Amino acid sequence: LDIVKDLTICYGDSVLFGSRMLGTTGDYTELFTAQNGCDSTVKLSLVVNPENISTIDSTVCAGSVVTFGAQQLTATGDYNEVFRGLNGCDSTVKFSLTVNPFVKTIVDSVVCAGTGVRFGTQFLTETGDYKEVFTARNGCDSTVQLVLLVQPENTQQLDSTICYGSSVQFGTQILTANGNYTEVFTAVNGCDS
């Protein structure tokens, strides 16, 4: 009597067939003695599903939580999880996670009174510390702190007396008559005075 059997097992498993443990795909034949004392030939066609390993790479921003199987991941690293595959066998997934760091930058800026500076969505004209969140090249939030110093307006009054018929140079002007005159100079700090 010839009996033909088909059997599929998972990678890493084995099956006892007669006196042999089988764990490799192939066709096997074994002679058995039936209860009635007669010989029976059993032919086994064994299929071993291949080992299933897959790899996933992922990059997230600092502060993100990634769910991977039963794990909640927040740090850069390599993680493994075993899932049940569609064929009923275990499937190992290797997960490589990269967490981009939070970026904080401090910038100092000095401007003259009467001017301002554009900083993200703000136009600033007063001395102070300001923060703005930008998107960095890696796609994550980046906080920039601007320390702004607005130089004060510098006004000076000079009094001068000259003799009749004389003159005095004041900036680009040559003065010969009584009066109040104004001239704009560049101060040591680079601002108008």
C-alpha positions, 0 to 999 in steps of 0.5 A, spaced: 500 500 500 502 506 497 500 512 501 502 520 499 502 525 504 504 533 503 506 537 509 508 544 510 512 546 516 515 553 518 523 554 518 526 552 524 521 546 525 522 539 524 517 533 523 519 525 525 518 521 519 519 514 521 526 514 524 528 520 522 527 528 524 526 532 517 527 539 517 529 540 510 524 541 504 524 534 499 521 528 498 522 522 503 520 515 503 519 510 509 517 503 509 512 502 515 509 496 518 501 496 518 497 493 524 495 487 520 503 486 519 503 488 512 508 493 509 506 500 507 510 505 503 509 512 505 511 518 501 512 524 504 513 531 500 515 536 505 515 543 504 519 548 509 517 555 509 523 559 508 525 564 514 522 570 513 526 576 516 524 583 513 528 590 515 524 597 516 528 603 517 525 609 519 527 616 521 522 621 526 523 627 530 525 628 537 519 627 542 515 622 537 513 615 539 513 610 534 509 603 536 513 597 533 509 591 535 508 591 543 514 596 544 513 604 544 520 607 541 522 614 543 530 613 542 535 611 536 536 604 536 535 597 532 529 593 535 526 586 533 519 584 533 516 577 532 510 577 528 505 571 526 506 571 518 500 569 513 503 562 512 502 561 520 509 561 521 513 566 525 516 573 521 522 577 524 522 584 523 528 588 524 526 595 525 532 601 525 530 607 528 533 614 527 531 620 532 533 626 529 535 631 535 531 637 537 535 643 535 536 650 539 540 655 536 541 662 539 543 668 535 545 675 537 543 681 533 544 689 534 540 694 530 539 701 530 534 705 533 528 706 528 530 700 524 528 693 526 529 686 524 524 680 521 525 674 525 520 668 522 513 671 523 515 677 527 518 684 525 522 686 531 523 693 533 525 693 541 530 690 545 529 683 548 529 675 547 525 672 542 523 665 540 521 662 533 520 655 531 522 653 524 523 647 520 530 644 520 533 641 514 531 634 517 524 636 517 523 637 524 522 643 529 528 647 530 527 653 536 531 659 534 532 664 540 534 671 538 537 676 543 536 683 540 539 689 542 536 696 539 541 701 540 538 708 542 538 714 538 544 718 539 542 726 539 547 731 541 546 739 542 553 743 540 553 750 542 558 754 538 560 762 537 563 765 532 565 772 530 562 776 525 565 774 518 567 768 520 564 761 518 564 754 522 564 747 518 558 743 521 558 736 517 557 738 510 555 745 511 559 751 512 555 756 517 556 763 517 549 766 520 546 765 527 541 759 527 539 752 529 542 747 524 542 739 524 547 734 521 547 726 521 553 723 523 555 715 523 556 714 531 562 709 533 556 703 534 554 704 526 548 708 527 546 715 525 547 720 530 
